[in-house]
Amino acid sequence: MAEHRSMQRAALLDAARTLLSEGGTEALTFPALAERTGLARSSVYEYFRSRAAVVEVLCEVDFPVWAAEVSAAMAAADGPAAKVEAYVRKQLELVGDRRHRAVVAISASELDAGAREKIRAAHGELVALIVEALGELGHGQPRLAAMLLQGVVDAAVRRIELGAAEEPSVVAEAAVGMALRGVRG
């Protein structure tokens, strides 16, 4: 029975990822989850009390995967500047992945305080990955620099998600350039 519940929960989370990546937060509804999984709508409530609860679990499950991929890319880089570049590039590479598109959609949504706090904490863990490299590059306030750098990454993610006129590779190059050289070009 526990295995069945676990499989159903996983199917609901997978359906939630699909809905978020295809239609944003507006598409994530319990009727849509029920339809995608073949469950009765009332059954969805047995797994999640609200849409915010679905989002919280997705953050708990998916955000660490995103952070691990970014961390692995940074670990493979040689030197602090290469780590900064890997930090930016890996996040932008992940934009097209359905799991990561769901995380991006989640972070843009209107959620309750608990879900927002979990997202903030997860972002804090991601930002913490780059603090040391920024300190090695000589930033006097590496934590502040890391938060600002994540702002550049978040803006680049939104630009790519919106299907901007520029190719994703052009957005990535601009973001890496800003990360490494500032606004001087």
N, C-alpha and C positions, 0 to 999 in steps of 0.2 A: 504493500500500500504506500509506504514512504517513497519507494522508487517511482511509482506512478505519479504521486504528487510532485515529486522533483521534476519529472519529465514534463508534466503539465505546466509547472511554473516556468521552466526553461522555454517551452513553446510560447507562453504568454510574453516573456521577455523578448524573444526573437521577433514575435509579431509586433511588439511595441517598437523595437528598433526599426523594423521595416516601415511602420506607419510614420514614425518621426522622420526617417530619412526621405520618405516619399512626399509627405505632406506637412511636415513641421508639427508643432505642438497641437495645432487645431485638429489634426487627424487622429491624435491619440485619445480615443474615447473607448469606454467599456463596450458599447455595441460593436465597434470596429474590431476590438480585441477578440470579442466572442466570435464574430464572423470569421476572422482570420484563423482562429484555432479550432473552430467547430464546437466550442463550448457554449452552453447557455449563458446569457448575460449574468444571471444570478450566480453562476459558478465562478465567474471572474472575481466577484466580491469575496469569494472564499479564499482567494490568494492575495488580493490587494484591497485595502479599504477605500482607496481613492486613486485618482490619477497621479497625485503627488507621491503616493506610496510607490507606484510603478516607477516614477522618475527617480526616487531615492534609491531603489534597488538597482536600477540601471547604472546610476552613478557609482554605487558600491561595487558593481561587477565590472563595468566597462572602463571607468576612469583609471583604475590601477593598471589595466592592460595597456592603455594609451601611454601612461607614465612609464611603464616598463619598456615599451618600445622606444620612447624618447631617451630613456636612461641608457639602453643598450647602444643606441646610435652615438650617444655622447661618450660612452666608455670606449668605443672603437676609434674615437677621434684622438689625434695626437696634439696636445697643447691646448691652452685655454681658448684661443681664438677659434680653433677647429671645433672645440666643444660647443661654443656659442653658435657657430654655423650649423652644427649637427642638431642642436636644440631647435633652431628655427626651421631648418629644412625638414626634419622628421615630422614635426607637427603639421607642416603644410602638405607633406606627402600623404599624411593620414586623412586629409580632408575628404577624399573620395571614398574611403572605406565606410561601409554602411554602419558599422558599430560606432565609428568616430563621428559620422554625420549625425547620429542620434545624440551623442554627447554634446555636440555643437548646438543642435536644436534644443536640447534640454536647457543648456545654459542661457538661452535667449528667452526662455518662457517665463510666464507668470506663475510662480509657485508659492507654496506656503513657506513660512519662516524656517521650518525644519529642513525642507528640501534645499532651500537657498543656502543654508548653513553647511550642509553636506557638500554642495557644489563649491562653496568658498573654501572649505577645508581641502577638497581634492585639488583645486587650483593652487592652493598654498603649497601642497606637496609637489606639484609640478614646478612651480616657481623655485622652490628650494633646491631643485636639481641644478640650477644654473648659478646660484649665488657664489659658490666657491670659484668657479671659472671666472666670473666677473671680478671677484676679489684679486685673483691672480693677474688679471689684466690691469689692475691698478685703480679700480673704482673705489673711491673713498666710502661710498655707501652701497655696497654690492646688493643688499636686500632691496633697496629702493630701485636700483638699476635693474634688478631682476623683474620687479613688478612692472616697470615701464617697458622693458623688453617684451614681457608677456602681452602687454597692451599692443605693441607692434604686431606680434604674432596673431593676436585675436582680430585685429583690424585686417590683416592679410587673409585670415581664414574667412572672415565675412565677405571680403572682396571676391575671393574665389567662389564662395558659396552663392553669391549673387549672380555669378556668371558675367562678371565684369568684361569690358571690352578687351582687356589684356588677357593673354594666355596665363594659366596658372604658373608656368615657369617664369614669366616676366614678373609676376607678383612676388614669387619666391625670391628672385634675384634682388628686387627692390627691398624686400624685408631683410634679407641677409645683409645687403649693403648698409641699410640703416642700423642694423644691429652692430655691425663691425666698424662703421665709419661715421655714424650719426647722419645728420642731414646735409653734410657737405657734398654728398654725391660721390 
